[in-house]
Amino acid sequence: MRRSDKEINDRAAINEVVRGCRVCHLGLAVDGEPYVVPISFGYDGATVFFHTAKRGRKIDMIAANPRACVQFDRNVKLVTDTDDACAWTFSFESAIGFGTVVEMISAEDRIHGLNQIMGHYSGRDWEYTGPVLQSTRVWRLDLDTLTGKKSEHKA
């Protein structure tokens, strides 16, 4: 990280950034062509969980290159200045992780992944019917690295 003064070094604090995020952005790339998409997610402290339909661009890209990046941000606030356009900036907390996407195949694993996702938003586990499990693919992004950044500016 270029600005070490903004780096979040404590993993628990980075985890709080991730857990406080409502939507994250999944970055994929194939043959030099990048693709970034917002996703709902679950997080267990080491792995990001997400789901997809049965077919689609994300799935095609993951099949071609399972390496991925994920980005989280929270507490984003625009900081303005009435006299200096170059003084405009943002306050924020963010995290960026890199890892490998793996599909969760067994019904037990998919239910676990779906409950990680739903637990992030609802705080509880759910029951899933056969039709939901048949029409949904569930994935995990096993993180190799996760770094955090915090930029605080006063208005």
SERO-4910 file (N, C-alpha, C, O; in steps of 0.05 Angstrom, whole numbers):
BEGIN
 pado doro    nc1    nc2    nc3   cac1   cac2   cac3    cc1    cc2    cc3    oc1    oc2    oc3
  Met    A     17    -23      0      0      0      0     18     25      0     37     27     16
  Arg    A     12     43    -18     29     67    -21     28     85      4     48     95     13
  Arg    A      4     88     15      1    106     39     -2     89     64    -24     83     73
  Ser    A     21     82     76     20     65    100      6     79    123     -4     65    141
  Asp    A      4    105    123    -10    119    144    -40    115    143    -54    120    163
  Lys    A    -50    105    121    -79     99    118    -85     69    121   -109     62    121
  Glu    A    -65     53    123    -69     24    124    -81     15    150    -74     25    171
  Ile    A   -100     -3    148   -112    -16    172    -96    -42    175    -97    -60    158
  Asn    A    -81    -44    197    -64    -67    202    -77    -89    218    -68   -112    217
  Asp    A    -98    -83    233   -111   -102    250   -132   -118    235   -151   -106    224
  Arg    A   -129   -145    234   -147   -161    218   -176   -159    229   -195   -160    214
  Ala    A   -179   -157    255   -206   -154    266   -219   -128    256   -243   -128    250
  Ala    A   -204   -107    253   -215    -82    243   -222    -84    213   -242    -74    204
  Ile    A   -205    -99    198   -211   -104    170   -237   -120    168   -254   -115    151
  Asn    A   -239   -140    185   -264   -157    184   -288   -140    190   -310   -145    179
  Glu    A   -286   -121    208   -309   -103    214   -316    -86    189   -340    -81    185
  Val    A   -297    -78    174   -303    -63    149   -319    -81    131   -340    -73    120
  Val    A   -309   -106    127   -324   -125    109   -352   -130    120   -371   -129    105
  Arg    A   -354   -136    145   -380   -142    157   -399   -118    156   -424   -122    157
  Gly    A   -388    -94    156   -405    -70    155   -413    -62    127   -428    -42    123
  Cys    A   -404    -76    107   -410    -70     79   -435    -84     70   -440   -107     78
  Arg    A   -452    -71     54   -477    -83     45   -474    -97     18   -486   -118     13
  Val    A   -458    -86      1   -453    -97    -26   -423    -96    -30   -410    -76    -23
  Cys    A   -411   -117    -42   -383   -116    -49   -381   -118    -80   -401   -123    -93
  His    A   -357   -113    -90   -353   -114   -119   -333   -136   -125   -311   -137   -114
  Leu    A   -341   -155   -142   -325   -177   -150   -312   -171   -177   -325   -163   -196
  Gly    A   -285   -173   -178   -270   -168   -202   -259   -193   -214   -246   -209   -200
  Leu    A   -265   -197   -239   -255   -220   -254   -241   -211   -279   -246   -188   -288
  Ala    A   -224   -227   -291   -211   -220   -316   -204   -245   -332   -195   -265   -321
  Val    A   -209   -243   -358   -203   -264   -376   -191   -252   -401   -203   -234   -413
  Asp    A   -168   -262   -410   -155   -253   -434   -152   -222   -435   -157   -210   -456
  Gly    A   -145   -211   -412   -141   -182   -411   -166   -165   -410   -165   -141   -410
  Glu    A   -189   -178   -409   -215   -164   -408   -226   -165   -379   -233   -186   -370
  Pro    A   -226   -142   -365   -236   -141   -338   -266   -140   -336   -280   -132   -355
  Tyr    A   -277   -149   -314   -305   -149   -309   -309   -145   -279   -299   -161   -263
  Val    A   -324   -125   -271   -330   -119   -243   -360   -118   -240   -374   -105   -255
  Val    A   -370   -132   -219   -398   -134   -215   -404   -132   -185   -391   -145   -169
  Pro    A   -425   -117   -178   -433   -116   -149   -448   -142   -142   -464   -152   -158
  Ile    A   -442   -152   -118   -455   -177   -109   -463   -175    -80   -451   -160    -65
  Ser    A   -484   -189    -73   -490   -194    -45   -471   -216    -36   -462   -233    -53
  Phe    A   -465   -218    -10   -444   -236     -2   -448   -244     28   -463   -232     43
  Gly    A   -434   -265     35   -430   -273     63   -400   -274     68   -384   -276     49
  Tyr    A   -392   -274     93   -364   -273    100   -360   -287    127   -374   -281    146
  Asp    A   -341   -305    128   -336   -319    153   -309   -312    166   -300   -326    185
  Gly    A   -296   -291    156   -270   -284    167   -246   -293    150   -224   -283    153
  Ala    A   -251   -311    131   -230   -320    113   -240   -325     84   -224   -326     65
  Thr    A   -266   -327     81   -278   -334     56   -302   -317     50   -318   -310     69
  Val    A   -305   -309     25   -329   -294     16   -347   -313      1   -337   -329    -16
  Phe    A   -372   -313      7   -392   -330     -6   -411   -314    -23   -419   -292    -15
  Phe    A   -418   -324    -47   -437   -310    -64   -452   -331    -80   -443   -354    -82
  His    A   -474   -323    -93   -489   -341   -109   -494   -329   -136   -492   -305   -140
  Thr    A   -501   -347   -155   -507   -338   -182   -531   -355   -192   -540   -374   -179
  Ala    A   -540   -347   -215   -559   -364   -230   -543   -388   -241   -520   -391   -236
  Lys    A   -556   -404   -257   -543   -427   -269   -523   -420   -291   -503   -434   -294
  Arg    A   -529   -398   -305   -511   -390   -327   -508   -360   -327   -524   -345   -315
  Gly    A   -486   -351   -339   -482   -322   -340   -453   -315   -344   -435   -332   -344
  Arg    A   -448   -290   -348   -421   -280   -353   -401   -285   -330   -379   -293   -336
  Lys    A   -410   -282   -306   -392   -288   -283   -383   -317   -284   -359   -322   -281
  Ile    A   -401   -335   -289   -395   -363   -290   -375   -369   -312   -356   -384   -309
  Asp    A   -380   -358   -336   -362   -362   -358   -334   -352   -352   -314   -365   -358
  Met    A   -332   -329   -338   -306   -318   -332   -292   -334   -310   -268   -338   -311
  Ile    A   -307   -343   -290   -296   -359   -269   -285   -385   -281   -263   -394   -273
  Ala    A   -299   -397   -299   -290   -422   -312   -264   -418   -327   -247   -435   -327
  Ala    A   -261   -395   -339   -236   -389   -354   -213   -380   -336   -190   -385   -342
  Asn    A   -219   -367   -313   -199   -358   -295   -211   -354   -267   -225   -334   -262
  Pro    A   -207   -373   -249   -219   -372   -223   -206   -352   -203   -216   -348   -181
  Arg    A   -184   -339   -211   -172   -319   -194   -190   -294   -194   -200   -286   -215
  Ala    A   -194   -282   -171   -212   -260   -169   -202   -240   -148   -185   -246   -131
  Cys    A   -214   -216   -150   -210   -195   -130   -237   -187   -120   -257   -187   -135
  Val    A   -238   -179    -95   -263   -169    -84   -257   -143    -68   -237   -141    -55
  Gln    A   -276   -124    -71   -272    -98    -58   -296    -91    -41   -319    -95    -50
  Phe    A   -291    -80    -17   -312    -72      2   -307    -43      9   -284    -35     11
  Asp    A   -328    -28     14   -325     -2     26   -349      5     43   -371     -5     39
  Arg    A   -344     22     63   -366     31     81   -359     59     91   -336     68     89
  Asn    A   -378     71    103   -375     98    115   -363    118     95   -345    133    102
  Val    A   -372    117     71   -362    135     50   -377    162     52   -401    163     52
  Lys    A   -361    182     55   -372    209     57   -356    228     40   -332    228     40
  Leu    A   -370    244     25   -358    265      8   -350    289     26   -366    298     42
  Val    A   -325    298     24   -316    321     39   -311    343     19   -295    340      0
  Thr    A   -324    366     23   -323    388      3   -308    411     15   -303    413     39
  Asp    A   -301    430     -2   -288    455      5   -300    477    -12   -300    474    -37
  Thr    A   -310    498      0   -323    519    -16   -303    536    -31   -311    550    -50
  Asp    A   -277    535    -24   -257    552    -37   -237    538    -55   -225    550    -73
  Asp    A   -234    512    -51   -212    498    -65   -223    472    -77   -229    453    -62
  Ala    A   -226    470   -104   -235    446   -117   -217    422   -112   -226    400   -110
  Cys    A   -191    427   -109   -172    405   -105   -172    395    -76   -159    375    -70
  Ala    A   -187    408    -59   -190    399    -31   -213    379    -27   -216    368     -6
  Trp    A   -229    375    -48   -251    356    -46   -239    328    -44   -219    321    -57
  Thr    A   -250    311    -27   -240    284    -23   -262    267    -11   -285    276     -9
  Phe    A   -256    243     -2   -274    225     11   -262    215     37   -238    211     39
  Ser    A   -279    211     56   -272    195     80   -285    167     75   -307    165     64
  Phe    A   -270    146     82   -280    119     77   -264     99     93   -242    104    103
  Glu    A   -275     74     93   -260     51    102   -264     31     79   -286     28     68
  Ser    A   -243     16     72   -245     -3     50   -227    -27     55   -209    -26     72
  Ala    A   -233    -48     41   -217    -72     42   -217    -84     14   -236    -83     -1
  Ile    A   -194    -96      7   -191   -109    -19   -178   -137    -14   -158   -139      1
  Gly    A   -190   -157    -25   -180   -184    -22   -176   -198    -49   -189   -191    -69
  Phe    A   -157   -216    -50   -151   -232    -73   -152   -262    -66   -145   -270    -44
  Gly    A   -162   -278    -85   -164   -306    -80   -174   -322   -104   -174   -312   -126
  Thr    A   -182   -346    -98   -191   -364   -119   -220   -372   -113   -228   -379    -91
  Val    A   -237   -371   -134   -265   -378   -133   -268   -408   -137   -257   -419   -155
  Val    A   -284   -420   -119   -290   -449   -121   -320   -452   -118   -332   -440   -101
  Glu    A   -331   -469   -136   -360   -474   -133   -365   -494   -111   -350   -512   -107
  Met    A   -386   -489    -96   -395   -507    -75   -415   -526    -87   -437   -517    -95
  Ile    A   -409   -551    -87   -424   -570   -103   -446   -585    -86   -469   -586    -94
  Ser    A   -438   -596    -63   -457   -612    -48   -480   -594    -37   -476   -570    -33
  Ala    A   -503   -607    -33   -525   -592    -22   -518   -581      5   -526   -558     12
  Glu    A   -504   -596     22   -496   -586     48   -478   -562     46   -482   -542     61
  Asp    A   -459   -562     28   -441   -539     24   -456   -515     14   -451   -493     22
  Arg    A   -474   -519     -5   -489   -497    -17   -507   -484      4   -510   -460      6
  Ile    A   -520   -501     21   -536   -490     43   -519   -474     62   -527   -453     71
  His    A   -495   -484     68   -477   -469     85   -470   -442     73   -471   -421     86
  Gly    A   -464   -442     47   -457   -417     33   -481   -398     33   -477   -374     37
  Leu    A   -505   -408     26   -528   -391     26   -534   -379     54   -542   -356     56
  Asn    A   -530   -395     75   -534   -385    102   -513   -365    110   -518   -348    126
  Gln    A   -489   -367     99   -469   -346    104   -478   -320     91   -476   -299    103
  Ile    A   -489   -322     67   -499   -298     53   -523   -286     69   -523   -262     76
  Met    A   -543   -303     74   -567   -293     87   -561   -284    116   -574   -266    127
  Gly    A   -542   -298    129   -534   -290    156   -522   -262    157   -526   -248    177
  His    A   -508   -255    136   -496   -228    134   -518   -207    135   -514   -186    147
  Tyr    A   -540   -212    122   -561   -192    120   -583   -195    141   -594   -175    150
  Ser    A   -589   -220    149   -611   -224    167   -603   -233    195   -619   -231    214
  Gly    A   -578   -243    198   -569   -252    225   -580   -279    233   -579   -286    256
  Arg    A   -590   -294    214   -601   -321    221   -597   -340    198   -591   -333    175
  Asp    A   -601   -366    204   -601   -387    184   -629   -391    173   -649   -384    186
  Trp    A   -630   -402    148   -655   -406    135   -657   -435    125   -637   -449    123
  Glu    A   -682   -443    118   -686   -469    105   -688   -464     75   -699   -443     67
  Tyr    A   -678   -482     59   -678   -479     30   -692   -503     18   -686   -526     24
  Thr    A   -710   -497     -1   -725   -519    -14   -709   -529    -38   -690   -517    -47
  Gly    A   -717   -552    -48   -705   -564    -71   -703   -546    -95   -682   -544   -108
  Pro    A   -726   -532   -102   -725   -515   -126   -704   -492   -123   -691   -485   -143
  Val    A   -701   -481   -100   -680   -460    -96   -653   -472   -100   -636   -460   -114
  Leu    A   -648   -495    -88   -621   -507    -91   -616   -516   -120   -593   -516   -129
  Gln    A   -637   -524   -134   -633   -532   -162   -628   -509   -181   -616   -512   -202
  Ser    A   -638   -485   -174   -635   -462   -193   -613   -443   -185   -609   -423   -198
  Thr    A   -598   -449   -163   -578   -431   -153   -551   -445   -152   -549   -467   -143
  Arg    A   -531   -431   -161   -503   -440   -157   -491   -423   -135   -496   -399   -133
  Val    A   -475   -436   -118   -463   -422    -95   -433   -425    -98   -422   -447   -105
  Trp    A   -419   -404    -91   -390   -402    -95   -377   -392    -70   -389   -378    -54
  Arg    A   -351   -398    -67   -335   -386    -46   -310   -375    -58   -299   -387    -77
  Leu    A   -302   -352    -48   -276   -340    -55   -258   -343    -32   -260   -329    -12
  Asp    A   -239   -362    -34   -220   -367    -13   -198   -346    -15   -183   -345    -34
  Leu    A   -198   -328      5   -180   -305      5   -151   -313     12   -146   -325     32
  Asp    A   -133   -305     -6   -104   -307      0    -94   -283     16    -78   -286     34
  Thr    A   -105   -260      8    -97   -235     22   -122   -218     26   -141   -220     10
  Leu    A   -122   -201     46   -143   -182     51   -129   -158     65   -119   -161     87
  Thr    A   -130   -135     52   -118   -111     64   -140    -90     68   -161    -91     55
  Gly    A   -134    -72     86   -154    -51     93   -141    -23     92   -117    -20     95
  Lys    A   -159     -4     87   -150     24     85   -172     42     97   -196     36     95
  Lys    A   -163     63    111   -181     82    123   -171    110    118   -148    116    122
  Ser    A   -189    126    107   -182    154    101   -202    172    116   -226    171    110
  Glu    A   -192    188    134   -210    205    150   -204    234    143   -181    243    145
  His    A   -224    248    135   -222    277    129   -246    291    142   -268    280    143
  Lys    A   -241    314    152   -262    330    165   -273    350    145   -257    361    129
  Ala    A   -298    356    146   -311    375    129   -304    403    137   -312    423    125
***
